[in-house]
Amino acid sequence: MNNLTKRISELEKELSQDTQKIVLLQTVFALNSCLDKDDHTIAEHQKRVAVLAVKIAEKLNYSLDKIHGVYLAALIHDIGKLYVPSEVLNKPQHLSGEEKDIIRKHPTTAYDIVSDIEFTWPVKDIIIQHHELLDGSGYPHGLSGKEILDESKILTVADITEAVCSLRSYKESYGVKEAIQELNEGKGTKYDKTIVEACIEIVEDRSFSWTTAIPRHRLY
């Protein structure tokens, strides 16, 4: 194989990989849009979590490839809630044990929904682990420490931060101060210390916006 033929082959391979990434990105956007039609609040939550998760990953100097995986997983991490009855999901009163069990199935359901998509990142594992905690008290599998992907640890912190800060039909918005308090209380026990510190630095910065658009060139 001469140099020109070799370079053409390399370019074709790069184009194929880029095309695959674009298709996967479009697939994830489509899944988020489906959820948006069913529950706009959850769809917006996912988008906001994705923005914060990307910011955290960037601050921690993750590779662009890892950031891609974090972003895609964040955009669909709660898609399993499509199968949670709205009367349970939006219940303003305390949930019963049975109702909590129903909600706790959503990471597994999300994993099942995307199980046939051939991601080039560990998106499915990031999604199913996003409620796992360092001390093993999370769900669905009670993983702990190094059993949990770093990307999942980022998603966990971004997820809890956005959830505390945002208004829901079943709770008031508590704000950044309360989110930081929750993160600090769980720092090093439930949540990764380095990730928590990066997250707090980001949300305390007045220039941070939950609705920041992620530039296309950073997605593929």
matplotlib code that plots the C-alpha trace (Angstrom):
import matplotlib.pyplot as plt

x = [0.0, 1.6, 1.4, -1.5, -3.6, -2.8, -3.9, -7.1, -7.9, -7.2, -9.4, -12.3, -12.0, -12.0, -15.1, -16.9, -16.2, -17.3, -20.5, -21.2, -20.8, -23.1, -25.8, -25.4, -25.8, -28.9, -30.3, -29.8, -31.4, -34.4, -34.8, -34.7, -37.3, -39.6, -39.3, -39.9, -43.3, -44.2, -42.7, -41.1, -39.7, -37.6, -36.4, -35.2, -33.7, -31.6, -30.4, -29.4, -27.6, -25.8, -24.5, -23.2, -21.7, -19.8, -18.5, -17.3, -15.6, -13.9, -12.7, -11.2, -9.4, -11.2, -10.4, -12.8, -13.8, -14.8, -16.7, -18.7, -19.8, -20.7, -22.8, -24.7, -25.4, -26.6, -29.0, -31.0, -30.1, -33.7, -35.5, -36.5, -38.9, -41.2, -42.4, -43.0, -46.7, -47.0, -49.1, -46.0, -43.4, -45.1, -46.6, -46.3, -46.6, -44.1, -43.7, -44.6, -42.0, -43.6, -43.7, -40.0, -39.2, -41.0, -39.0, -35.7, -36.2, -35.7, -31.9, -32.4, -35.3, -33.2, -30.4, -32.9, -34.3, -30.9, -29.4, -29.5, -27.8, -24.1, -22.5, -18.7, -18.7, -19.9, -23.2, -25.4, -23.2, -23.0, -26.8, -27.5, -24.9, -26.0, -27.8, -24.9, -23.0, -19.5, -20.5, -22.7, -26.0, -27.2, -29.1, -29.9, -26.9, -25.4, -22.0, -19.3, -16.0, -14.0, -16.9, -18.6, -17.4, -15.8, -18.3, -21.2, -19.8, -19.9, -23.4, -24.5, -23.1, -24.6, -27.9, -28.3, -27.2, -29.7, -32.5, -32.0, -31.8, -34.9, -38.6, -40.7, -44.4, -43.8, -41.2, -39.9, -36.6, -34.0, -31.3, -27.5, -26.7, -28.8, -27.3, -23.8, -24.8, -26.0, -22.8, -20.5, -22.5, -21.9, -18.4, -16.0, -18.8, -21.6, -20.0, -16.5, -14.6, -12.7, -15.9, -17.9, -15.2, -15.2, -19.0, -19.2, -16.6, -18.7, -22.1, -20.6, -19.3, -21.7, -21.0, -22.4, -25.7, -27.8, -28.9, -25.5, -25.4, -22.7, -20.8, -21.2, -17.4, -17.2, -19.7, -18.0]
y = [0.0, 3.3, 6.5, 8.0, 4.8, 4.5, 8.1, 7.7, 4.6, 6.6, 9.4, 7.0, 5.4, 8.9, 9.9, 6.7, 7.2, 10.9, 9.9, 7.2, 9.8, 12.2, 9.5, 8.6, 12.2, 12.6, 9.4, 10.8, 14.1, 12.2, 10.2, 13.4, 14.9, 11.9, 12.5, 16.2, 15.4, 13.2, 15.2, 18.6, 19.0, 15.8, 16.6, 20.1, 18.6, 16.3, 19.1, 21.2, 18.3, 17.7, 21.3, 21.0, 17.6, 18.8, 21.8, 19.5, 17.1, 20.0, 21.4, 18.0, 17.9, 14.9, 13.9, 15.2, 11.6, 11.0, 14.3, 13.1, 10.0, 12.1, 14.5, 11.8, 9.9, 13.0, 13.9, 10.6, 9.5, 9.8, 8.4, 5.4, 7.7, 7.4, 4.2, 5.7, 6.6, 10.4, 10.2, 8.6, 10.8, 14.1, 13.1, 16.1, 13.9, 11.5, 8.4, 4.9, 2.2, 0.6, 3.9, 4.5, 1.0, 2.0, 5.2, 3.3, 1.1, 4.0, 3.6, 0.0, 0.8, 3.5, 1.0, -1.4, 1.3, 2.0, -1.5, -2.1, 1.1, 0.6, 3.5, 4.1, 5.2, 3.5, 5.4, 2.6, 1.9, 5.6, 5.8, 2.7, 3.9, 7.5, 6.9, 4.7, 6.3, 5.9, 4.3, 1.7, 3.2, 4.0, 2.0, -0.2, -2.4, -0.9, -0.3, 1.5, 3.3, 2.2, 0.0, 3.1, 4.8, 8.3, 9.5, 8.2, 10.0, 13.3, 12.6, 11.9, 15.2, 17.2, 15.4, 16.1, 19.7, 20.5, 18.6, 20.6, 23.9, 23.4, 23.8, 20.7, 20.1, 18.2, 20.5, 24.1, 25.3, 25.4, 27.2, 26.9, 27.4, 24.4, 22.3, 23.2, 22.2, 18.8, 18.2, 19.2, 16.9, 14.0, 14.9, 12.0, 9.6, 9.6, 11.9, 12.1, 14.8, 16.2, 16.2, 18.0, 20.7, 21.2, 21.4, 23.9, 26.1, 26.1, 26.9, 29.6, 31.4, 34.1, 33.5, 29.9, 29.3, 26.1, 26.9, 27.4, 25.8, 23.2, 24.2, 21.7, 21.3, 20.0, 17.2, 15.3]
z = [0.0, -1.1, 1.0, -0.9, -0.7, 3.0, 3.7, 1.7, 3.8, 7.0, 5.9, 5.0, 8.5, 10.2, 8.1, 9.0, 12.7, 12.5, 10.7, 13.3, 16.1, 14.3, 13.9, 17.6, 18.6, 16.5, 18.0, 21.5, 20.5, 19.1, 22.4, 24.4, 22.1, 22.6, 26.4, 25.9, 24.3, 27.3, 30.1, 29.3, 32.9, 32.7, 29.2, 30.3, 33.5, 31.3, 29.1, 32.1, 33.8, 30.5, 30.5, 34.1, 33.5, 30.5, 32.5, 35.3, 32.9, 31.2, 34.5, 35.4, 32.0, 30.7, 27.1, 24.5, 23.8, 27.5, 27.5, 24.5, 26.5, 29.6, 27.4, 25.6, 28.8, 30.6, 27.8, 28.2, 31.8, 33.0, 29.9, 32.0, 33.8, 30.7, 32.4, 35.8, 36.3, 36.4, 39.6, 41.3, 39.6, 40.4, 43.8, 46.2, 49.3, 50.7, 48.6, 49.9, 49.9, 46.8, 45.0, 45.8, 44.3, 41.1, 40.7, 41.5, 38.5, 36.1, 35.6, 34.7, 32.4, 30.7, 30.2, 28.6, 26.3, 24.8, 25.1, 21.3, 20.4, 19.6, 21.4, 21.1, 24.7, 27.9, 27.8, 28.9, 32.0, 32.8, 32.7, 34.9, 37.5, 37.8, 41.2, 42.6, 45.5, 46.7, 50.0, 48.3, 49.5, 45.9, 43.4, 41.4, 42.3, 45.4, 43.7, 45.6, 45.1, 42.0, 40.9, 39.6, 36.4, 36.8, 34.2, 36.3, 39.4, 37.4, 36.3, 39.8, 41.1, 38.2, 38.6, 42.3, 41.9, 39.2, 41.1, 44.3, 42.4, 40.2, 40.9, 40.5, 40.8, 44.0, 45.6, 45.7, 44.2, 47.0, 45.1, 44.7, 48.4, 49.4, 46.5, 47.7, 51.2, 50.0, 48.0, 50.9, 53.3, 51.0, 49.8, 50.1, 51.4, 48.8, 46.1, 44.7, 46.5, 43.4, 41.4, 44.1, 44.4, 40.7, 40.6, 43.4, 41.8, 38.6, 40.0, 42.3, 39.2, 38.2, 34.5, 34.7, 32.9, 32.9, 29.4, 27.8, 24.4, 23.9, 20.7, 17.9, 17.4, 20.9, 20.3, 17.5]

ax = plt.figure().add_subplot(projection="3d")
ax.plot(x, y, z, "-o")
ax.set_aspect("equal")
plt.show()
